[in-house]
Amino acid sequence: MSTDILIPPPKLGLTRIEAAKAIGVSPATLDRLTARGLLRPCRVTYRPIYWVKELERFLKENSQPSEWRV
């Protein structure tokens, strides 16, 4: 007897709330970043979908080396 384990596919896009949590900001801040053109959601549906790759791009382009030393 075969036991097939169903593995869900990785999420490619996140909802507004999920995207905000993923990058550590509030949904309102995510909205402001989108309004300023810093984040570009996909608008295939009536609500925005944030691609994981788009969130990664945003974080890479807007991160700066930390001056904090422990």
C-alpha positions in Angstrom: 0.0 0.0 0.0 1.4 3.4 -1.0 1.2 6.3 1.5 1.3 9.4 -0.6 2.0 12.5 1.6 0.4 15.6 0.2 2.8 18.4 0.4 1.2 21.8 -0.3 2.9 23.9 -3.0 4.9 26.9 -1.7 3.1 30.1 -1.6 4.1 32.4 -4.4 1.9 35.3 -3.4 0.7 36.7 -0.1 -2.4 38.6 1.0 -2.0 42.2 2.3 -2.0 40.9 5.9 0.4 38.1 5.2 2.8 40.3 3.3 2.8 42.9 6.1 3.6 40.2 8.7 6.3 38.7 6.4 8.3 41.9 6.2 7.5 43.0 9.8 5.4 46.0 9.3 1.7 46.9 9.9 -0.8 46.6 7.1 -1.1 50.4 7.1 2.6 50.8 6.5 2.4 48.2 3.7 -0.3 50.3 2.1 1.9 53.4 2.4 4.9 51.6 0.8 2.6 50.5 -2.0 1.1 54.0 -2.5 4.7 55.4 -2.8 5.6 52.8 -5.4 8.1 51.0 -3.3 6.2 47.8 -3.5 4.3 46.6 -6.6 1.5 44.1 -5.9 -0.1 42.0 -8.5 -3.7 43.1 -9.1 -5.1 40.1 -10.9 -8.0 39.9 -8.5 -10.0 42.7 -6.8 -7.4 42.7 -3.9 -3.6 43.0 -4.2 -1.4 39.9 -4.1 2.2 40.5 -3.0 4.7 38.2 -4.7 7.2 36.7 -2.3 10.0 37.7 -4.8 8.7 41.3 -4.8 8.9 41.4 -1.0 12.5 40.0 -1.2 13.4 42.5 -3.8 12.1 45.4 -1.6 14.0 44.2 1.5 17.3 43.8 -0.5 17.0 47.2 -2.1 16.1 49.0 1.0 18.3 47.4 3.6 21.5 49.1 4.8 24.3 47.6 6.8 23.7 47.9 10.5 26.0 50.1 12.5 25.1 48.2 15.7 27.9 46.1 17.1 27.4 43.7 20.0 
